[in-house]
């Protein structure tokens, strides 16, 4: 495994997006992972539609009653992958643009599918396995506790205390061996996370969190997706 | 408050405080002026407008609470930088409701587990 790795350096990550005042983080995390997987499978980087997931994906988790994807009221990335597998794929962002609300009808057009899922997996709470799957399969969909993110402006976040109850879905795009933290006068290995709160939040829309002890639950809900080798129409 | 030090005639370092020990009201005045000032910057930077004076004053109160919260986060998380962000006029529950959105559940039990990958070279 390389000491440092970042899919942004390899062209597998689209620009930072903004979910606006809508609890649709799960759809941004899922599209980010499929954008990366589609790039690895076809060499084509395409911005995919979160709004299709918000409007059309009401997939439920069979094991847990009431755990259904529900637009601005939350969802799960693995259920979003399941939905995408079932309906054949996601449209491009520009064909089904984001509105930031879930009051519209489903306007999915099968003839405009840009990327398709071949399968998806969940990854164990093992940081080496997370790093290995990141390098092998592309950006990963992860859950995190976002309590420190409301006031975060930059640097490597490594709270002494942070609950591991997950309330936010983001995209893991890379990792670094050493992000210098002046306060603790030592380097800290960190994950590089793409968020969906616009580029005027955090470090140009990105968040860095230290690795090593499942801080804020970042290692506990990690999933990867593989895309079919079909280029978008 | 600030403390400066200089050396008096017989060479002893003279450490003296140049600002009186602010009573609670003085500190809170500083804090209030600070908060007002930061709130003005915040509104212009993020183009925030509020429907009424009541809403504005309420959001200023929330903003002050979030300044204190950012201070606590900085103490708990010293290797990051915490401060005023575009969410600083939202209460923690408004923030959670409007900008998060992960179903607070475990991973689906039936999801396929990724095969273990080699990680040593």
Interface residues (C-beta under 8 A of the other chain):
Chain A: X1 X19 X21 X22 X23 X24 X25 X26 X61 X62 X63 X64 X67 X69 X72 X73 X74 X75 X76 X78 X79 X119 X120 X121 X122 X123 X124 X128 X129 X131 X132 X133 X136 X143 X146 X147 X148 X150 X151 X152 X153 X154 X155 X156 X157 X158 X159 X160 X161 X165 X166 X167 X168 X169 X179 X181 X182 X183 X184 X188 X197 X198 X200 X201 X208 X210 X221 X223 X224
Chain B: X46 X66 X69 X70 X73 X76 X77 X78 X79 X80 X81 X82 X83 X84 X85 X86 X87 X88 X90 X92 X95 X96 X97 X98 X99 X100 X101 X102 X103 X104 X105 X106 X107 X108 X109 X110 X111 X112 X113 X114 X115 X116 X117 X118 X119
